[in-house]
Amino acid sequence: MIFRVGFQSFEVQQTLELPKPLTFKSRDEALSWLKSLALREPLTTLRFREFLSRFSSDPEFGRFSDHDALDRMAELLFSRKVSIVAREMRSGAAAKPAETQTAAAAFPLSERSSRRGATTSSPPAAVEDPPTFDMKMDGVAQAAVLVAAANEAMPFCPE
């Protein structure tokens, strides 16, 4: 049962339901377990590095290799400063890893319809826009008037 009070949430479980943290007899046992996880799922090492970067007080942590990060994590696990709880994710069907699941195509080719009509039509005729300026207008004379107005600090058009 989960209940909330303010911004906190609490979960009530029977003692038998509580997950047990993994314990290790030695630092080497913790390290070999971490390495086995890293071999099965390479992103695990990245997740451990993220955890260590958040909670490590060592300013040189960014220069650690993956092996150094696993070694530091093994030390924390063996000393029980950090604990890991294993939980099984059970569902009705076995869940596939995220890499093997492929997203359905948004617009599959098999469902697309052809845009070609039954009859071939000629391309649409080009539409001519009417000219913006009067054909009798002298552009050079207009530019000269605008330059003269700018030199005299006069507005270009009446308001």
C-alpha positions, -999 to 999 in steps of 0.1 A, spaced: 0 0 0 13 35 -9 1 66 7 12 103 4 15 130 30 25 164 16 54 159 -7 64 125 7 51 91 -3 53 60 19 50 23 11 38 -3 36 51 -38 30 52 -70 50 87 -79 62 88 -109 39 81 -86 9 110 -62 16 139 -65 -9 171 -77 6 203 -58 -4 231 -78 -20 261 -85 3 296 -94 -7 322 -113 13 351 -93 -2 358 -63 -24 370 -87 -52 337 -106 -51 319 -72 -55 342 -62 -84 338 -95 -102 300 -92 -99 301 -57 -113 323 -68 -142 299 -96 -150 271 -70 -151 291 -47 -173 298 -76 -197 261 -84 -201 250 -48 -203 277 -23 -213 255 7 -203 257 -5 -167 292 9 -163 279 43 -175 251 42 -149 277 35 -122 299 63 -134 268 87 -132 261 75 -97 297 80 -86 300 114 -102 270 126 -83 281 113 -49 319 112 -52 339 138 -32 370 131 -54 376 161 -78 396 138 -101 367 114 -107 362 126 -142 396 112 -152 388 76 -139 387 48 -164 358 24 -164 379 -1 -144 386 26 -118 349 34 -116 340 -3 -111 367 -6 -85 354 24 -66 319 11 -68 331 -23 -55 347 -7 -25 315 12 -17 294 -20 -20 318 -41 2 320 -14 29 282 -12 27 282 26 22 261 18 -8 238 -11 -13 221 -27 -43 187 -43 -42 179 -68 -69 143 -69 -81 128 -92 -106 107 -77 -133 80 -101 -140 52 -98 -165 28 -120 -183 52 -123 -213 89 -121 -212 99 -85 -219 123 -80 -248 153 -58 -243 149 -22 -256 174 -27 -284 154 -55 -300 121 -37 -300 116 -18 -332 92 11 -334 65 8 -360 70 31 -390 49 63 -388 39 61 -424 46 26 -438 51 24 -475 26 -4 -478 -2 19 -466 7 49 -487 -15 57 -517 -3 69 -550 -8 106 -557 -10 100 -594 -45 102 -607 -60 78 -632 -56 104 -659 -25 123 -666 -30 160 -663 -8 188 -677 11 208 -652 -8 239 -639 -3 270 -660 20 296 -645 1 325 -629 14 359 -637 13 385 -610 4 420 -619 34 444 -617 39 460 -584 51 494 -598 37 513 -627 55 506 -659 59 544 -666 77 549 -633 113 561 -635 132 542 -608 163 564 -610 143 596 -605 124 581 -576 157 571 -559 171 606 -564 141 621 -547 144 597 -518 181 604 -513 174 642 -514 147 638 -488 170 618 -466 197 644 -468 172 671 -457 159 648 -429 124 649 -444 100 619 -443 99 598 -474 61 596 -475 34 619 -462 16 607 -431 
